[in-house]
Amino acid sequence: MKRIFFLLLSLLLAVSVITDPQYEEHLHLEPLPQGLLLASFNFKSNATLQSFEQQHFRYIPRSLGQILQHAKTKELHLRFSSGRWDAESWGARPWDGTKEGGTGVEVWAWIEAETGEDAFFHWITLNHALSGLFCASLNFIDSTRTTRPVQTYEPVGDHSNTSLSSLHLLHGTLPREVVCTENLTPFLKLLPCKGKAGISSLLNGHKLFDASWQSMSIDVRPVCPEKGSVCIVEMEQTVDMVLDIERSKRPHDNPIPRPPPVDQLKCDTSKPYSSPNACFPMDLSNMQSWSLSDVFGRPIKGSCLATDVRGDRSESVCIRVPYEHQIFTSQGSIERKDPSSSHRCYVLPEYDDFNMALPQQESPAVIARPTPPLYASRSFTGHGQERGGVQTLLTNPSSNVAVTFTYFETLPWFMKPYLHTLRAQIATSPSHSQGDIIKSIYYRPALDRQRGTQLEIQITVPPASTVRLTYDFEKAILRYTEYPPDANRGFDVAPAVIRLPPNPTDPSSKAVYLRTTSLLLSLPTPDFSMPYNVIILTSTVIALAFGSIYNLLVRRFVGADEVESFSLAKIKERIKARIKGRLGVMVDRFSNKEKKTQ
């Protein structure tokens, strides 16, 4: 009976492990044009909803779980980003833009509360706690930097209908925040292996923040796979970066690039001016060799708790290159190649280091990424310190399908748009009706020093067309205490968020998100050197006046005839008398010391 009991218990434990892997990690590598490399790190941790509510933390860290419970946050999305994704050269964004944030820090959450005031109170509590956890300035997200989007965001997790009625969505941005190593360190501490093993051992601050574009994201949401199954709380951490292979391979002791010797140059003989005396170097950026240790500065330190649904070690590293290209890996790894696709995945050795090397290829090792459904760029127009304008260019690359999306902007309160100046026209056909482009507008005006402007527009761009969206705004004058230390640099305006809804005919399709670059707004700036000049001038006048009056009150004035006439002989006598007096004092002191010693 005991054997049967232990056998059943082991089978139950095995089934629980198979049906609910609590931690997964994956690294996706993909060469990009111009000698770049896209590296996407993905980490998933989960726990049952019951154990989460009872504060039984295992793979979901206690530090973050208790913050979410205290702030009554049911779903959290946090982003740290820097750089710009070049969609025209690199193609569509990774994860369809769902793991990407605007420049700086962006956070939005669904908070359970009875009223909007209670939700805002918990929102402030959440931001202050996250600020301390991630060493970021999230505590500066106040009412002026908080919005409540209506059409742009939807819950990603599984929430019941009763709970959805009490959830409040709040969104905040800090476009001025600089993402650096002090944000990466707490990010790694949330992982089970703390960056010491698995693919997280490649995350080095010197490499990550030297990337052309990088984004770190944290998503916490409830997931209920099927009806009647156990609901879980899933935490997904993602790090995406675009590295310059040539720059990453430079040694630390010799970071300055130098031209290669003449005998090592590879000339492009297809040029008409090519000759033995003239060499046009070939562009080998897409065919150069690289390895994980070259690009990231270290190999992968073994595996970290990565199992698949069968309890076996899962594929942790995948690369997307042409099928015929050679790839060399360390011993102990297992390669799984799919002939029908261009992906190759590898199972890491459990304890040994893993390294991957891609030798120099005769043909480019780049597979074009899908074309993004929309191109977007935003800039300022106008001149002067009183008024200005914003222009957004929205291009639909498709030749036969129109694109409908939601355009969301968050503007600071001191940037006051004129809604009646909002115009949307097709660049190639200015006479096109504006009503066919703008479908609906949600506008929430700003209140001075209380909240910013919220603008959500539903726009339709015809096939193979570019829509120009413009509006004018007025600049407010701030108090001198409201300017930052570097006031002449300007004020950062948060990027615009674009949401393309999922295809209604495809149940498996998901929403696609795009973000424009942030803007730098120049406001009328007072001369902060004037107080300094006033203080210096006032101090100088007071010093001169005080010195003159003090001299008149303290000094004693006498006539020239009242002063004794001093001759040279008298001065010599006085000096001799002083010297004799000093010598006499020294002789007396010496004689007194001798008497004491006797």
Secondary structure, 3 states (H helix, E strand, C coil): CHHHHHHHHHHHHHHHHHHCCCEEEEEEEEEECCCEEEEEEEEEEEEEHHHHHCCCCCCCCHHHHHHHHHCCEEEEEEEEEEECCCHHHHCCCHHHHCCCCCCEEEEEEEEECCCHHHHHHHHHHHHHHHHHHHCCCHHHCCHHHEECCCCCCCCCCCCCHHHHCCEEEEEEEECCCCCCHHHHHHHHHCCCCCCCCEHHHHCCHHHHCCCCEEEEEEEEEEECCCCCCCCEEEEEEEEEEEEEHHHHCCCCCCCCCCCCCHHHCCECCCCCCCECCECCECCCCCCCCEEHHHHHCCCEECCCCCECCCCCECCCEEEECCCCCCCEECCCCEEEECCCCCEEEEECCCCCEECEEECCCCCCCCCCCCCCCCEEEEEEECCCCCEEEEEEEEECCCCCCCEEEEEEEEECCCEEEEEEEEEEEECCECCCCHHHCEEEEEEECCECCCECEEEEEEEEECCCCEEEEEEEEEECCCCHHHCCCCHHHCEEECCCEEEECCCCCCCCCCCEEEECCCEEECCCCCCCHHHHHHHHHHHHHHHHHHHHHHHHHHCCCCCHHHCCCCCHHHHHHHHHHHHHHHHHHHHHHHHHHHHHHC
